[in-house]
Amino acid sequence: MVDYIERKKLLIGLTKEAVIEKLGDELNDPNSNLWSYYVGIDTVLSTKSYFFIYFNKEGVVSQTLQS
């Protein structure tokens, strides 16, 4: 699902409040311009996977990245 969200850029342009409505807050700092969401364990590499959301100065999503 995270792949789909990132590929389709579904969060780009949303406010922090809208992201919280869709994904929850995951204890992210509302004053931070970088939020992260734990996705799970990558079974191939046995590493933790996260979904990162970057906000611009206006508090709007400008970029997303999965690692």
C-alpha positions in Angstrom: 0.0 0.0 0.0 2.9 2.4 0.8 4.3 1.7 -2.7 1.0 2.7 -4.2 0.8 5.9 -2.1 4.3 6.9 -3.1 4.0 6.0 -6.8 0.7 7.9 -7.2 2.0 10.8 -5.1 -1.3 10.7 -3.1 0.0 12.8 -0.2 1.7 15.5 -2.2 0.0 18.9 -1.4 -1.8 17.7 1.7 -1.5 19.5 5.0 -0.2 17.9 8.2 -3.8 17.7 9.5 -4.9 15.8 6.4 -1.9 13.4 6.7 -2.9 12.7 10.3 -6.5 12.0 9.2 -5.2 9.5 6.6 -2.3 7.8 8.4 -2.5 8.8 12.0 0.2 10.8 13.9 2.6 8.0 14.8 3.9 10.4 17.6 5.4 12.7 14.9 6.3 16.2 16.1 3.8 18.6 14.5 6.5 21.3 14.3 8.9 19.0 12.4 9.1 19.1 8.6 10.0 15.4 8.4 7.7 12.7 9.6 8.3 9.0 9.5 6.0 6.0 9.7 7.2 2.5 10.5 6.1 0.2 7.7 7.6 -3.2 8.8 10.5 -5.5 8.2 11.9 -5.9 4.7 12.0 -9.7 4.4 14.8 -9.8 1.8 17.2 -7.5 3.7 15.9 -8.1 7.2 15.9 -4.4 7.8 13.2 -2.1 9.2 11.3 -0.2 6.5 10.0 3.4 7.0 7.8 5.8 5.0 9.1 9.4 5.2 7.0 12.5 4.5 8.7 15.8 3.9 6.8 19.1 4.4 7.6 22.5 3.0 7.7 25.7 5.0 3.9 26.1 4.7 3.3 22.6 6.3 2.3 21.0 3.0 3.7 17.6 1.8 6.4 18.2 -0.8 7.9 14.8 -1.1 7.6 11.2 0.1 10.1 8.4 0.3 10.1 4.8 1.3 13.3 3.2 2.7 
